[in-house]
Amino acid sequence: MYQLSICHLYPDLLNLYGDHGNIQALKKRMEWRGIEAIVYPVSLGDMFSPSDYDIVFIGGGQDYEQGILHTDLMERKKEGIREAVENDVVFLCICGGYQLMGLYYKTSGGDEIPCLGIMNHWTIGNEKRMIGDLIFSIEGLDQEPNGYVVGFENHSGRTYLGEGVSPLGKVIYGFGNNGEDGFEGARYKNVFCSYSHGSLLPKNPALTDELITLALKRKYKDFVSLQPLDDHLETKARENLIKRFIRK
């Protein structure tokens, strides 16, 4: 039987807008296929061992929570996270977790807060928030219709991508990274970043399966593909949301 270890970083601090739903989706879609899923919470004071995990999840949090964990992240976990990323461990980073993977976060007051610097992107704070349903397309994602992904965003930071980092997808409806360039999220190696919160994986089973597949292929040389599941309910819900927000 296959087995995957999932690290949930700062689950007590970074769980804004139901981000734990992403962990639940990963775990259930593995369990339904007979794949053992073990979730390890890693928080303040804990060391991060890059060789212990197959998938790492970092959720979102408000400035207050991110301020609490910042020193711990930079001093205890930074190098381990960098090593895991460069060794192709699968990461899902949401909102604040997405921002923390970048170079810095510049507040609306002009203060520049250093981040992990693992990915070449940066975030500029703004007083106006970008809130609402989000639809974006991921090229090559086998999910009807057209590789569309649906989610919900709520952020004031505007994120910009530098060289070596690719957008996760193209915005169809909503704001995405900054409301300007038409892109949502970021991709570097096996790191997936998005501004869509805890509804991301439950609403988008094909994206969930992509993360699981990458982790299994990295760990098990004999793994070929996941057995299909009945996703007709998720597909209907997603299609209804798309029809509601996209007027043709």
Secondary structure, DSSP 8 states (H G I E B T S, - for coil): --EEEEEEESTTT--GGGTHHHHHHHHHHHHTTT-EEEEEEE-TT----TTS-SEEEE----HHHHHHHHHHIIIIIHHHHHHHHHTT-EEEEETHHHHHTSSEEE-TTS-EEE---SSSEEEE--SS-EEEEEEEE-TT---TTTTEEEEEEEE--EEEE-TT-B-SEEEEES-TTTSSSSEE-EEETTEEEESB-TTHHHH-HHHHHHHHHHHHHHH-TT---------HHHHHHHHHHHHHH---
